[in-house]
């Protein structure tokens, strides 16, 4: 896809995505691998994962964050409280940030933006406050602008994300039940005006019933909705 200018995005099921830039920076978003029924069998992650980005503290988004960061020598990037929580579970570096902030990750400027969702973490000691839910806008030098919305409902201030960052490729949850479904994602597309939508957070579990075909039927012309399966890349 010419729009990506050498960047490669691989969907690993649920909300897990691997972003690989043309310059060789590897970013893993919301790693849910062990216990993820939609994780592609026999898929091998690259030996080097520079950064692990976390949108919020739910187990289906952070369960493999510490193991992945420890194994691949990654830096975990998350909202401040979540970075602190995950950072105590292994030997790796963290970057804690907050909504509206931007950190430079190699040639990628990662901006943390709002999401509408709950965000607590749970472990053997109970439930923990780990900040609020977020999304990430990734502005890649000499490359595209990507937006991973995390888990979210549609919200009007997505128009501010469009106005400020102009994301060309957006990863939107469409499963419904716990996030927006196709109808709401179609409105999100009108607010964001991307060129390409990569649907995520669908099909993993029975309640997540939304499908890319439904979204494609609802969005206007000029927006490509990618029908992909876990393990496929664009």
BELCOR-V85381 format. One record per residue. N is the residue number from 0. D_LAST is the distance of its C-alpha to the last C-alpha in Angstrom with 1 decimal. Layout:
# BELCOR-V85381
n,d_last
N,D_LAST
N,D_LAST
This chain:
# BELCOR-V85381
n,d_last
0,6.7
1,10.1
2,10.2
3,8.3
4,11.0
5,9.8
6,8.4
7,5.8
8,5.4
9,6.6
10,8.8
11,12.2
12,14.2
13,16.4
14,15.6
15,14.4
16,11.2
17,10.7
18,9.9
19,10.6
20,12.0
21,12.9
22,16.4
23,15.8
24,16.2
25,14.7
26,14.9
27,15.1
28,15.7
29,18.3
30,18.6
31,20.0
32,20.1
33,23.7
34,24.8
35,21.4
36,21.7
37,18.0
38,16.9
39,15.6
40,18.6
41,18.9
42,15.7
43,16.8
44,15.9
45,16.4
46,20.1
47,19.8
48,18.5
49,20.0
50,19.8
51,19.7
52,19.6
53,21.4
54,21.7
55,24.9
56,27.2
57,26.7
58,26.5
59,23.3
60,21.7
61,23.9
62,25.3
63,23.6
64,23.5
65,26.8
66,26.2
67,22.8
68,24.2
69,27.4
70,25.7
71,23.2
72,25.4
73,23.3
74,24.6
75,24.2
76,23.8
77,25.1
78,27.8
79,31.1
80,32.7
81,29.7
82,29.2
83,32.9
84,32.7
85,29.8
86,31.3
87,34.4
88,32.7
89,31.9
90,32.3
91,29.6
92,29.4
93,28.4
94,28.0
95,29.4
96,28.8
97,29.3
98,28.2
99,28.0
100,27.9
101,25.5
102,25.1
103,23.8
104,21.5
105,21.5
106,19.8
107,18.3
108,20.7
109,20.3
110,22.3
111,23.4
112,23.9
113,25.7
114,24.8
115,27.2
116,27.5
117,29.9
118,29.2
119,31.8
120,31.4
121,33.4
122,34.7
123,37.9
124,39.9
125,38.8
126,36.8
127,36.1
128,35.4
129,32.3
130,31.8
131,29.9
132,26.4
133,23.9
134,20.5
135,18.8
136,17.8
137,16.1
138,17.2
139,15.9
140,18.4
141,17.5
142,14.0
143,12.7
144,14.4
145,12.7
146,14.7
147,14.9
148,17.9
149,19.0
150,21.4
151,23.2
152,25.2
153,24.7
154,27.0
155,28.4
156,27.7
157,24.0
158,25.4
159,26.4
160,22.9
161,22.1
162,25.3
163,24.9
164,21.3
165,19.6
166,16.1
167,13.6
168,10.8
169,12.5
170,12.2
171,15.3
172,17.4
173,18.6
174,20.6
175,24.0
176,27.1
177,26.1
178,23.8
179,23.3
180,22.5
181,21.0
182,24.1
183,24.0
184,20.2
185,21.0
186,23.6
187,21.4
188,19.1
189,22.4
190,23.4
191,20.1
192,19.3
193,15.6
194,13.6
195,10.7
196,11.3
197,9.4
198,12.4
199,13.7
200,17.2
201,18.0
202,19.4
203,20.3
204,24.0
205,26.1
206,26.7
207,23.0
208,23.3
209,21.0
210,18.3
211,15.4
212,17.7
213,20.4
214,18.5
215,17.3
216,21.1
217,22.1
218,20.1
219,21.3
220,20.2
221,17.8
222,15.4
223,12.3
224,11.9
225,8.9
226,10.7
227,9.0
228,11.1
229,11.6
230,10.3
231,7.1
232,3.8
233,0.0
